[in-house]
Amino acid sequence: MCLSTVYKNTVTPETVAMKNVMKIECQGDMVILTDLMERQMAIHGELVMANLVEGVAVVREAA
């Protein structure tokens, strides 16, 4: 199972949006994250990068 850490805008420890993300859905201008415990978080923005080998994804927040 591949789990990822999702960051807002840049990959830094301060910008972690959610860890152990198992699913990322893009619905219009919303990115819906679901973690291993099935908790969800919605971010208004767009997915700009996902490296599943490294377990990292970046979401750019809308202004």
Residue, then its C-alpha position, 0 to 999 in steps of 0.5 A: m500500500c502506498l501512503s503519501t504526505v500531502y503538502k500545501n504549496t511547498v514541501t516543508p515540515e510546516t506545510v504538511a496538510m495531511k499524512n498517511v493519505m491513501k486517496i486524492e480526488c480532484q473535484g472541480d477546484m477542490v482537492i479531497l484527501t482521505d487518510l488511512m483512518e478514512r478522515q477527509m480534508a478538502i483543500h480549495g486549490e489544485l494538485v500540482m505534483a504527486n510522486l508516489v514512489e517518494g510518497v509526496a504530493v503538493v496541492r497549490e491553495a487557491a488565493 
